[in-house]
Amino acid sequence: MIRLMFVLLISVGTSLDVRAQPAVGGYAVQVIDDGGRIISRSVSGIANPELGMPVSAETVFHVASLSNQVTAAALVMAIEDGRVSLDAPLSRFVPEAKKYGDRLTLAHLIYFSSGLTEPYALERQSGMPWFTHYYFSIDEAIATSLSAEALQFQPGDAWQYSNINYMLITKVIESLYDVSFSDFVENRIFEPLGMHASRVNDDITEVIPLRADGVLPRTPEVLAALSDVGIVAQAGDGIVMMRRNSSHIGGSGVMSSLSDWARWQREILTQDAFGEAFWSQMLSQRRFSHEKHNDAMGLVHGDIDGHSVVWFAGDDIDASSHSIVATDAGLASVCFSNNRFTDCRSMAIAAIRAALDAPL
């Protein structure tokens, strides 16, 4: 959901039907039950156009803002370890935040009520665009955000989705454990769940086996949007490669496959690995002064056809994603795509509705 950084690309029409044009990337949709059984699965299109590699259940996609729930899980583990509480002030871990006062807490970050300025709304010191082709680090993004002298609103007074919140959570984890955030997630979340293909992509130079490369249609609108940020792409047919070239993590950056994400969703349903207390915290809601109260930690509470669900959606320059867990029905669906215009929301909802409606 990195909106401002790619505002020009977002303005491009979203009517493109990648299911009718599988050469423009691909998608993978799946429904599982709480026993890990695959209820339905649909994969189509190309994961790597240069190699002609088709999408499969093992294709590793950037899950974009679905990363939030993994970042939140890391914080819940720190809370369970007795290292921190949600009410701890951010300034305890990030000295640059002291100017905002101790009222700004980790709870405000987790529930998108901090008032912090999204870095992409500010000018980079280098003068370059906030665009993945012009490399930037998470440290640069955080420093830019915290250069703002004042908050946009007092903590808790409003709700505003912004990536800076979860970027900062990664720094809190690193401060508490003196390890990289990616190593913490690998050791405490992915390995225990058997998610061996998943990772936090904090190093853009690493090789990720079976990775799906981001693509967009080579339309005049897309080419014009790229030109506006200084990228020259030749006119023609086919696709534009849109690789992730900046290591922003926390609110994005997790790479995973259908097979791996099924393990994460099954854990939400069964609570077998991390336990009831962990998931009670993860799924907890907190009231602030604003009127949006359906957020959990990195997830959102909702309803589909009378069934309680927790869900989240993601999009980035190389990805579209949507994950739904119907907690009362023991079912979960997910859609991943390497084309940000793929309507993963509709596809994930349709898939879980079909499973909910199916006869027992």
N, C-alpha and C positions, 0 to 999 in steps of 0.2 A: 504493500500500500504506500509506496514511496511516491506521493502525489506531486509535490512541487518540483521535484527533480526532473520529472518527465512530463511536465504539464503540456508541452507541445505534442508529445506522442499521445497523451490521453485524449486530446481533442480530435484525434483521428476517429472516424466512425467505427462503431463496434458491431456492425451488421455482418461482418465477414463470417461465413460458416465454414470453419476449418474441417468439419466432418465431411463436407462436400468437396474440400480441397486438401486431402491428406498430405500433399507435398508441402503445404504451409504448416510445418511442424506436425505435432501429433498430440494425442491425449491418452490418458489411462483412467478408467473409472472402475470402482470396485465397491461391493457391499460384503461385509462379513458379519457373522454373529458372535456372541460372547464366548463361543467355544473355538473361535478362530476359523470356522468353516467358511469357505468362499460361497456366498449366496449368488453373486453375479459378478462378472468381470467383462469389461470391454476395453480393448486397446486398439489404437489405430494410428497410422501415420508414421512419420520419420522422426527419430530422436536425434540423429546426427546426419545432416544432409551431405556432408563431405564424404562420409563412408557409406551412405545409404543404409545406416543401421536403423531397423524398425523399432518402434516402441514395444516394450514388453513389460511384464510385471516386475522385472529386475532393473528397468531403466531408472536411473537416478536423476530426479528432477530437483530444481530449486523450488522449495515449498513456499518461498516468500514469507508473508506475514503469519503463516501457520507456525513459523519459528517462535512467535510470542509465547505459545504454550510451553515450549521446551525451556525458554528462558525463565518463565514463571516457575516451572518445576524446579529449576536450579535454586531459585530463591526460597521456595518452600522447603527444600532440603536443608538449606542454611538455617532456616527458622527451626526446623526439627532438630538440627544439630546443636541448637542453643547459641548459635553465633550472632544472631541478629533478630530483630522484630520488625514487623511492617511499620511500626510507629517510629522507627529510628530516623533521625533527620538525615537527609542526603549529605549534608555538609560534613558529617562524621567520616564519610568515605571519600568525598570529593571536595577538597578545600576550596576550590574555585566557586562552589555553590554557597559559600558562607554569606555572600552579599544578599542572598535571597531569604536568609533567616532560617531558624530551626523549624518553622512551621511546615516547610517543604519536606515531606517524608517519603519513604519508599512506597507507602500505600498510594500516594498520589501518582507515583510513576506507574505502578502496576495497573491502576484503574484509570489512566489517561486523564488525570485531573491536576497535573502539576503546574500548568501555566508556563512551562518552559517553551522557548522559541525553537521551532524546527530549524536546524542549521541551513536547510535548503531555501529558507526564506531570507537568509542573510547572504551577503557577498563573501565569497572566498577571499582570503588574503592574497592568493595568487592572481585573482581576477579571472580565473578559468571558470567555466560553467560547472555546476553541480551535476555532472553527467558521468555515468560509469566509464565512458571511454577516456575521460580525463581523470586518471587515478586519484582517489582520495582515500584516506585511512579513517577508521573509526575515531582515532584520536583527534584528527583534524576536524571531523564533524562535531565532536563533543566540545572541543575548544571554541569553535565558532559559535555554537549555541550558547555556551556559557559566557561569551563575550557580551551578550545583551545585558545592559545594566539593570533592567527590570523584567519581571515576569509579565506575561501577557494578561494574566488575571491571577487573583489570589488562589493559592492551592485549595482545591475542593469546590471552588465557586462555579466552575464550568467543566464540560467534558470536551476534549479535543484529541483526536487520534494524532499521534506524532511518534516518529521512530526514535527520537532522542530519549524518550522514557526508557525503552528497553535496551538501548545502547548503554545507558548508564547502569542498568542492572548488571550487565556483564562486568562492568568495572567494580561494582560492589562485590561480586563473587570473587573476582581476581584478588581484591584487597583482603577478603576474609580468608582465602585458602592459599594464597601465594602460588597459584598455578594459573595457566591460561584458561580462559573460559571454555575453549574448545576441548581441552584435556579434561576439565571437570565434567562436562556433559558426556564425553566419551566414557569416562570411568563410572559415573554415577547414574547415568540414564540409559545410554545406548547399549553398553555392554550387558548390564543386568537384564535388559529386555531382549537381547539377541539381535539388536538392530545393527548388524555388522556392516551394512552398506551405507549407513547414515553418518553424517558428520556435520560439524559447524565449519563452514568454508571461510576461515579467517586468513587463508593464504591463497591468493589468486594464482600462484604458480604451481600449486599441487595438481597432480594427475588424479582425476576422479574416474575410475573405471565405469563404463556404461552410462556416462553422463549425457543428458539431453542438452544440446546447445539451443539457446534461445533464437527464435526466428520471428520475422514479421514479413508480411507481403510487400513486395517491391512495387508499391503504388506511388503515384505522384505525391499523395498526401504524406506518406511516410518519408519519402525522400526530401520533401520540403521541410518537414520537421527536423530531420537530421541536419540539413543545411543550415537551419537557424541556429544550431549549436556548433557550427563549424565543421561538420562531418560531411565530406563529399562522397556520395554514392552514385554510381552510374545508373541511368535509367534503363529499363528493360523489364523482362518478365522474371518470374520466379520469386526468390526470397532475399531478405536482408538478414545476415547473421547478427545477432544481438547478444554477444557474450557478456557475462558478468565480469567486469574488470576492476571492481573496487570492493574491498573487503568489509563492507558495512555488515555488522552482525547484531544480534539481540532481537531486533524486530524483523530480521530477515537473515538469510545466510545458511539456514539448515538445508542440507541436501538429503533426500530420502527417496525410497522406491515404494511402489504399492505393497510389496511383500513386507518391507520394514514398517511402513506406516500402519499396517494392519496390527502389528504387535503393539504399537503405541495405543491405537484405538481399543484394542482388546484389554489393555491395562486400565483404560478409563472405565470400561464396562465391568471388569472383574475385580479390580483393585488388589490383585493377587501379589504383585511384586512390591509395591510401595505402601500398601496398607490403607485402611479406612481413614485414619487420622490425616494422612497426607492428602488424600483426595477430598476430604471434607474442607481442608484449607484451600486447595486448588479451586474448588467449585464454589467457594464462599463469595458472597456479594457484600458490598459495603456502601452505605448511604453517605452521600456528600450533600452539598447545598444545591447542586444541579439536579435535573430530573431524570437523568439516565441511570437506572439502577440495575440493569440486567447483565452487567459485566461480571464475569468471574475473573480468575487470574489467567490472563492470556486466552480466555475463552469468553463466549457470550451465551447466556441462557436464552432459549427460545422455545417455539412450539411448532410442530408440523403435524397437521391433521389430528390435533388433540394429544400428541405424544410429546413429552418433555425431551428437549434436545440441548446439547451444548455444541457450539459450532464456531468456526472462524473462517474467514476468507482471506485470500492473498492475491496480489498482483505486483509484478515488478517488470523490469524491461525484458526479462527472459522467462516470465512465468505467469501462469494463472493457476489458482488452487482454491479448493473449498473442501472442508472437512466437517462432517456432521456425525455426532454420536447420539443415538436415541437411547438414553439411559434407562428408560422404563420398558423398552422393547427388546433390549439386548442386541441391537443392530447398529452398524456404523457404515457410512459411505464416505468416499473420498474421490476427488477428481484432481488430477495433475495435468498440466499442459506446458509445453515450451513456447507457446504463442500466447502473449498476454491478452489477445482479443478473444480467445476461447471462452465461452460462457460456462465456466466450471460450476458456478453457482447453480444454474438451472440443471446441469447434468447430474450433479451430486444429489440435488433435491429429488429429481425424477427417479434416480436409482433407488434412493431409500424409500420413496413413496411406493414404488413397485414392490419392494420387499415387504413393507408394512401391510400392503394390500393382498399379498400372496396368501393363499390358504395354507393352514398349518399342515 
